[in-house]
Amino acid sequence: MSDADLRELDRILSHHHNDPAFSTAFFDKLGPKQTLKLYGDVSLDSDAGDNRKRLVEDLQRTRWWAREVGSEPGT
């Protein structure tokens, strides 16, 4: 995933971070396999530069992974 893609993903998810309907629809549409792929795509490589590290940290700060991927339906 490119840095531009990471910025766009962060922008979209940050904008909708308090919208449970968006989160549900987003991950339902993505499906389990693509959710895991996306998670891997936004993980840091050992050779990631400072800009990439900041982008990934921004995504992690939104805490949407823990909230959405780790949540139970109906919570």
C-alpha contacts under 8 A as a table, 3 or more apart, distances in Angstrom:
res1	aa1	res2	aa2	distance
1	M	5	D	6.07
1	M	6	L	6.76
1	M	41	D	5.78
1	M	42	V	7.04
2	S	5	D	5.07
2	S	6	L	6.31
3	D	6	L	5.00
3	D	7	R	6.22
3	D	52	R	6.48
3	D	55	L	7.29
4	A	7	R	5.11
4	A	8	E	6.24
5	D	8	E	5.10
5	D	9	L	6.07
6	L	9	L	5.07
6	L	10	D	6.05
6	L	42	V	7.26
6	L	55	L	6.60
6	L	56	V	7.50
7	R	10	D	5.10
7	R	11	R	6.09
7	R	55	L	6.67
8	E	11	R	5.00
8	E	12	I	6.19
9	L	12	I	5.23
9	L	13	L	6.05
10	D	13	L	5.25
10	D	14	S	5.76
10	D	58	D	7.18
10	D	59	L	5.54
11	R	14	S	5.24
11	R	15	H	6.09
12	I	15	H	5.20
12	I	16	H	6.40
13	L	16	H	5.16
13	L	17	H	5.63
13	L	62	T	7.84
13	L	64	W	7.52
14	S	17	H	5.04
14	S	62	T	6.42
16	H	19	D	5.24
16	H	22	F	6.67
16	H	23	S	7.59
17	H	20	P	7.72
17	H	23	S	7.66
17	H	62	T	7.35
17	H	64	W	6.92
19	D	22	F	5.41
19	D	23	S	6.45
20	P	23	S	5.02
20	P	24	T	6.03
21	A	24	T	5.19
21	A	25	A	6.09
22	F	25	A	5.14
22	F	26	F	5.87
23	S	26	F	5.03
23	S	27	F	6.19
23	S	68	E	6.88
24	T	27	F	5.47
24	T	28	D	5.87
24	T	68	E	7.86
25	A	28	D	5.07
25	A	29	K	5.91
26	F	29	K	5.35
26	F	30	L	6.16
27	F	30	L	4.84
27	F	31	G	5.95
27	F	32	P	7.79
27	F	35	T	6.84
27	F	68	E	7.93
28	D	31	G	5.27
30	L	33	K	7.83
30	L	34	Q	5.53
30	L	35	T	5.91
31	G	34	Q	5.63
31	G	35	T	6.00
32	P	35	T	5.08
32	P	36	L	6.32
33	K	36	L	5.29
33	K	37	K	6.26
34	Q	37	K	4.79
34	Q	38	L	5.96
35	T	38	L	5.08
35	T	39	Y	6.15
36	L	39	Y	4.98
36	L	40	G	6.25
37	K	40	G	5.09
37	K	41	D	6.11
38	L	41	D	4.87
38	L	42	V	6.35
39	Y	42	V	5.45
39	Y	43	S	6.43
40	G	43	S	5.15
42	V	56	V	6.36
43	S	56	V	6.99
44	L	48	A	6.25
44	L	52	R	7.77
44	L	53	K	6.86
44	L	56	V	7.04
45	D	48	A	5.23
48	A	52	R	5.90
48	A	53	K	6.34
49	G	52	R	5.41
49	G	53	K	6.23
50	D	53	K	5.01
50	D	54	R	6.22
51	N	54	R	5.19
51	N	55	L	6.33
52	R	55	L	5.03
52	R	56	V	6.22
53	K	56	V	5.25
53	K	57	E	6.05
54	R	57	E	5.01
54	R	58	D	6.08
55	L	58	D	5.12
55	L	59	L	6.45
56	V	59	L	5.09
56	V	60	Q	6.19
57	E	60	Q	4.93
57	E	61	R	6.05
58	D	61	R	5.09
58	D	62	T	6.70
59	L	62	T	5.46
59	L	63	R	7.21
59	L	64	W	7.83
60	Q	63	R	5.29
60	Q	64	W	7.32
60	Q	65	W	7.28
63	R	66	A	5.63
63	R	67	R	6.23
64	W	67	R	4.99
64	W	68	E	5.67
64	W	69	V	7.78
65	W	68	E	5.39
65	W	69	V	5.37
65	W	70	G	7.13
66	A	69	V	5.70
66	A	70	G	5.11
66	A	71	S	7.35
67	R	70	G	5.70
67	R	71	S	5.70
68	E	71	S	5.30
71	S	75	T	6.77
72	E	75	T	5.72
